[in-house]
Amino acid sequence: MKIAMIGTGYVGLVSGVCFSDFGHEVVCVDKDPEKIAMLERGEVPIYEPGLDVLMAKNVEAGRLSFTLDLAEAIKGAQAVFIAVGTPTRRGDGHADLTYVMVAAEEIARTADHYMVIVIKSTVPVGTNQQVKQAVKKANPNLEFDVASNPEFLREGAAIEDFMKPDRVVVGVQNERAAEVMAEIYRPLYLRDFPIVTTDLESAEMIKYAANAFLATKITFINEIAALCERVGADVKQVSKGMGMDGRIGNKFLHAGPGYGGSCFPKDTKALARIGQDHSVPMHITETVISVNEEVKRRMVDKLLDLCDGSFNGKTIGILGVTFKPNTDDMRDAPALTLVPALVGGGAKVRVTDPQGRHEGEALLPGVHWVEDAYKAAQNADLLVILTEWNEFRALDLKKLARKMATPRLADLRNIYSVKDAKRAGFEAYDSIGRAGFVKADD
Ligand SMILES: NC(=O)c1ccc[n+]([C@@H]2O[C@H](COP(=O)([O-])OP(=O)(O)OC[C@H]3O[C@@H](n4cnc5c(N)ncnc54)[C@H](O)[C@@H]3O)[C@@H](O)[C@H]2O)c1
């Protein structure tokens, strides 16, 4: 089957590459000439483990190509996926559907045969219908269907998630569109991965409900962590004990510096907004959004405590700035709240991240980028672990402590322990939801 994929970002490129690996003929389109030029040279514009190899294999096999020309891409395609961004609209929290609607209109202008227009972007309930009306209006003679196919992949594990999904959600209005979607996902269906077929509106809602639920789970454990610090409990033990309950599950129960990333912040805001528009306030989601902001602010206070109440004149090393490991994505990363607070407070900030520099340089002005954790620690007054990249999980803590002016560690991912820090010669250590220590108190 021929498939066109509009948008070659984290979702579009991974989906396009994986569909071509299923054996389909895939043409990926983007309006960004720099991205298409890179892809045509065989370079991957984003960091996603394994994507370069899979992409090269399918280009080589002649199943995968890239173009700026949407009309060319959709020629003969039975399905056209829209996988463009739906960021938060400035000012009101709504999902900005401009890119989706522009893509839909571009399809309508050039399509001349039956196709299914599949919306993979995360969009508010009603958007598929809106796209249907817009295409109908722009090209009344076109025979087409719309389908909703929200994506659940996680950056950093995107290929695995796409190839071995917990489920695929497909929202359709008729059998004809259902058949095209079944054909696209046949390789997964044959391997017994569940395909959940729904109406358009339910498919759209599933994506927001799932993301808001996961954001709630993270925020819940972050709030419990704050209480643990006050009452002397250890949140790692608490989440382990909770997560073993099959009704709760152990995923998304790791306390940290607040959720970020390209999805949770914008999707929770959009869901809250959809609720307000329909006079069904999403009280839980609204609270999650504000508690998450509090969590991030609390991190600044934590670091301030470790700097004796002032960042001014301090040298602070930051390990990791991407919103999670194994991605170069910096969208809404906690680093974007924390690092400016340090720089604004007069600290000299040294940053290292295995993949974050390319994006981070423009987003974090006034910091000095270094190659590794040991360079970040040189003469520093405080070291902060902000993203749990593998290379920060097995640091030589003794070596780090020796390099620092005042060896203090803020472990915002709970990788190490008070015992580890003391043994390595740190004079202060703090983490999330567990007791820390300061040498004078010892
Ligand atoms: N990133 C994730 O982990 C993730 C996971 C699940 C769902 N989603 C959803 O998938 C959608 C895409 O997210 P993303 O992170 O891949 O976005 P992204 O910003 O990385 O990529 C979007 C791409 O679309 C291109 N584009 C925009 N308008 C276009 C047009 N008219 N024609 C051709 N190209 C166009 C842009 O140039 C860009 O390359 C969003 O709705 C997002 O919420 C993202």
PDBQT file of the ligand as one rigid body, heavy atoms in Angstrom, charges set to zero:
ROOT
HETATM    1  N1  LIG A 501       6.541  13.632  20.400  1.00  0.00    +0.000 N 
HETATM    2  C1  LIG A 501       5.897  12.650  20.972  1.00  0.00    +0.000 C 
HETATM    3  O1  LIG A 501       6.442  11.907  21.802  1.00  0.00    +0.000 OA
HETATM    4  C2  LIG A 501       4.441  12.389  20.644  1.00  0.00    +0.000 A 
HETATM    5  C3  LIG A 501       3.844  11.203  21.050  1.00  0.00    +0.000 A 
HETATM    6  C4  LIG A 501       2.515  10.961  20.721  1.00  0.00    +0.000 A 
HETATM    7  C5  LIG A 501       1.793  11.913  20.005  1.00  0.00    +0.000 A 
HETATM    8  N2  LIG A 501       2.384  13.084  19.629  1.00  0.00    +0.000 N 
HETATM    9  C6  LIG A 501       1.605  14.049  18.841  1.00  0.00    +0.000 C 
HETATM   10  O2  LIG A 501       2.001  13.932  17.473  1.00  0.00    +0.000 OA
HETATM   11  C7  LIG A 501       1.949  15.216  16.838  1.00  0.00    +0.000 C 
HETATM   12  C8  LIG A 501       3.310  15.531  16.225  1.00  0.00    +0.000 C 
HETATM   13  O3  LIG A 501       4.250  15.664  17.278  1.00  0.00    +0.000 OA
HETATM   14  P1  LIG A 501       5.818  15.729  17.017  1.00  0.00    +0.000 P 
HETATM   15  O4  LIG A 501       6.476  15.714  18.340  1.00  0.00    +0.000 OA
HETATM   16  O5  LIG A 501       6.180  14.708  16.004  1.00  0.00    +0.000 OA
HETATM   17  O6  LIG A 501       5.912  17.203  16.330  1.00  0.00    +0.000 OA
HETATM   18  P2  LIG A 501       7.196  17.890  15.690  1.00  0.00    +0.000 P 
HETATM   19  O7  LIG A 501       7.031  19.335  15.962  1.00  0.00    +0.000 OA
HETATM   20  O8  LIG A 501       8.431  17.174  16.078  1.00  0.00    +0.000 OA
HETATM   21  O9  LIG A 501       6.995  17.634  14.106  1.00  0.00    +0.000 OA
HETATM   22  C9  LIG A 501       6.007  18.226  13.325  1.00  0.00    +0.000 C 
HETATM   23  C10 LIG A 501       6.527  18.340  11.888  1.00  0.00    +0.000 C 
HETATM   24  O10 LIG A 501       5.463  18.699  11.015  1.00  0.00    +0.000 OA
HETATM   25  C11 LIG A 501       5.955  19.566  10.030  1.00  0.00    +0.000 C 
HETATM   26  N3  LIG A 501       4.817  20.272   9.409  1.00  0.00    +0.000 N 
HETATM   27  C12 LIG A 501       3.978  21.158   9.969  1.00  0.00    +0.000 A 
HETATM   28  N4  LIG A 501       3.034  21.555   9.072  1.00  0.00    +0.000 NA
HETATM   29  C13 LIG A 501       3.288  20.888   7.921  1.00  0.00    +0.000 A 
HETATM   30  C14 LIG A 501       2.678  20.856   6.624  1.00  0.00    +0.000 A 
HETATM   31  N5  LIG A 501       1.585  21.585   6.338  1.00  0.00    +0.000 N 
HETATM   32  N6  LIG A 501       3.207  20.054   5.695  1.00  0.00    +0.000 NA
HETATM   33  C15 LIG A 501       4.297  19.314   5.950  1.00  0.00    +0.000 A 
HETATM   34  N7  LIG A 501       4.930  19.303   7.151  1.00  0.00    +0.000 NA
HETATM   35  C16 LIG A 501       4.421  20.072   8.132  1.00  0.00    +0.000 A 
HETATM   36  C17 LIG A 501       6.934  20.435  10.777  1.00  0.00    +0.000 C 
HETATM   37  O11 LIG A 501       7.858  21.079   9.908  1.00  0.00    +0.000 OA
HETATM   38  C18 LIG A 501       7.597  19.406  11.697  1.00  0.00    +0.000 C 
HETATM   39  O12 LIG A 501       8.738  18.833  11.081  1.00  0.00    +0.000 OA
HETATM   40  C19 LIG A 501       1.500  16.197  17.915  1.00  0.00    +0.000 C 
HETATM   41  O13 LIG A 501       0.112  16.362  17.826  1.00  0.00    +0.000 OA
HETATM   42  C20 LIG A 501       1.849  15.496  19.203  1.00  0.00    +0.000 C 
HETATM   43  O14 LIG A 501       1.029  15.867  20.271  1.00  0.00    +0.000 OA
HETATM   44  C21 LIG A 501       3.702  13.336  19.914  1.00  0.00    +0.000 A 
ENDROOT
TORSDOF 0
